[in-house]
Amino acid sequence: MKKIFGSLMLASLLAVAASIFLFGGEAKADDSKIGKGATDYQKLFDFDDFISDEKEAEFESRLQALSDKYGADVVAVFDIDRPARPEYNIPDELEATELYAIDFYNEPFSDGGRYSDDGIIFMFTMADRSVSIQSVDVIGDVVTFDDRESILDDMMTDFHNNNFDAVLDIYINEVEELFEGYGSRVVRQWIFRCVIFLVIGLIIGLIRVSVLKGQLKSVAIKTEASDYIVPGSFNLRNSRDFFLYKTVSRVRRQSSSGGGSSHSSGGRSFSGSSRHV
């Protein structure tokens, strides 16, 4: 019985250990960070007083706190127009604003640093009233196309009323909700996977128990040695030694060749939503 119980427990523990090894990196119960880490660079750029003076410092603080908490730079830019660059001089105004947002996020600061690989940027240009929200790298899985469209939908009334404080407030609040919801979802998925692996372990253990149980046979104690002998079953008339087979053991020589390697390179991926407001 101890052997059976041990097999059941061993299978269960191995399954749980496998789930922790495979998916433990996704669990963020004590760590809410989604991205690789935020920077300390300025997060709010208001180039022509779109945001009220009494709110600007508050919004900058909120954006920085949100970025630090989730490990992804959350940036907002309000500008009169796009810079006079050839790449922005194209018929499609929304595409031009998208390019401006991407360039702004990628542009190095005076010290040579730039925003982190994971983040999100909101860009508004007043000249053609175009707005774009770009999710950077892993944040594209957190703030998806539908999420960005929903944020823009919620901003429309305040855009029409030129209430840019309210626009920025919506942006910060809804991005924070999405970040928080994503972190909780990852934890729930990790717990669910642990439960699934535990159930699998129990099933494997039960199968093993059934096999062991089937191998058990009832026996009774015999009191005499003669009880174990079948009369006339042993009759030795001659004996010889025969060579039946031989065993050959081979040992592999260790190779000195090296292993393989993998590399990754390239820039960041941006996924965005844009419209006129």
Secondary structure, 3 states (H helix, E strand, C coil): CHHHHHHHHHHHHHHHHHHHHHHHHHCCCCCCCCCCCCCCCCCEEECCCCCCHHHHHHHHHHHHHHHHHHCCEEEEEEECCCCCCHHHCCCCHHHHHHHHHHHHHHCCCCCCCCCCCCEEEEEEECCCCEEEEEEECCHHHHCCHHHHHHHHHHHHHHHHCCCHHHHHHHHHHHHHHHHHHHHHHHHHHHHHHHHHHHHHHHHHHHHHHHHHHHHCCCCCCCCCHHHHCCCCCCCCCCCCCCCCCCCCCCCCCCCCCCCCCCCCCCCCCEEEEEEEC
